[in-house]
Amino acid sequence: MRFQQKLSAIQKKNNSLVCVGLDQGEFEFDKKIIEKTHDLVCAYKPNFSFYEARGETGWRDLKLTAEYLRKNYPEVVTIADAKRADIGNSNQGYVKAIFDELKFDAVTVHPYLGREAVLPFLERADKGIFVLCRTSNPGAGEFQDLKVGSAAGSGQKPLWQAVTEGVRDDWNENGNVMLVAGATYPEELKKIREVVGEMTLLVPGVGAQGGDVAKTVKAGVNSRGAGMIVNSSRGIIFADDPRTAAEKLRDEINSFR
């Protein structure tokens, strides 16, 4: 089963566009969150930095989390939030680690090195590749808003839009490439949706980062009321009742689809 098929199936089964970001880096913590929320979400997104910071123990816990999800809830999508990209030979190692060793369904990558550099990811047609486009952090515009185009100024556009169009036109031969577009910039999110059509977007930034759910969903859903994976990390995993927080977000998103 290819990534988009798996995603569509679990979104329909759980009636959910919610992704829970696992930002603690500990297997036992992850397990508790998963047990409380697995029927309310479409995906889990472990952030590699929290596991890597704990060295050998963290890597073990990352693998345990991936194995636990694959064994107990194989229908739920797993996204490696690793933000990888390097020259081709280096990426071969990343590809093997994330897709063959840890067996994640998808990965986040950055586009700065160009298509050639991330080609080892793109060629994995069964996997989902999420390219950073308009990220949710406050300083995102430092480079992403820079205008690119001709020297004369005609046809200039922000860099994030150039990435959007490039991914749409040149990177998606296998139909497995998607974009990361932050909920904290709903106007840009709306423009990205207009540019990419039905393509799936991974949307971080709701919850602790302050993204507005109504604006996010209205700007980001495709013509079928889907096409989004809406991520919340701290807003769910550190809530007094993670299940209630996940259910509330799911229902709020669905009310605007």
Secondary structure, DSSP 4 states (H G I P E B T S, - for coil): --HHHHHHHHHHHHT--EEEEE-S--HHHHHHHHHHHTTT-SEEEEBHHHHHTTHHHHHHHHHHHHHHHHHH-TTSEEEEEEEE---HHHHHHHHIIIIIIS--SEEEE--TT-HHHHHHHHT-TTSEEEEEEE-SSTTTHHHHT-EES-TT-TT-EEHHHHHHHHIIIII-TTS-EEEEE-TT-HHHHHHHHHHHTT--EEE--BGGG-B-HHHHHHHH--TTS--EEEEESHHHHTSSSHHHHHHHHHHHHHHT-
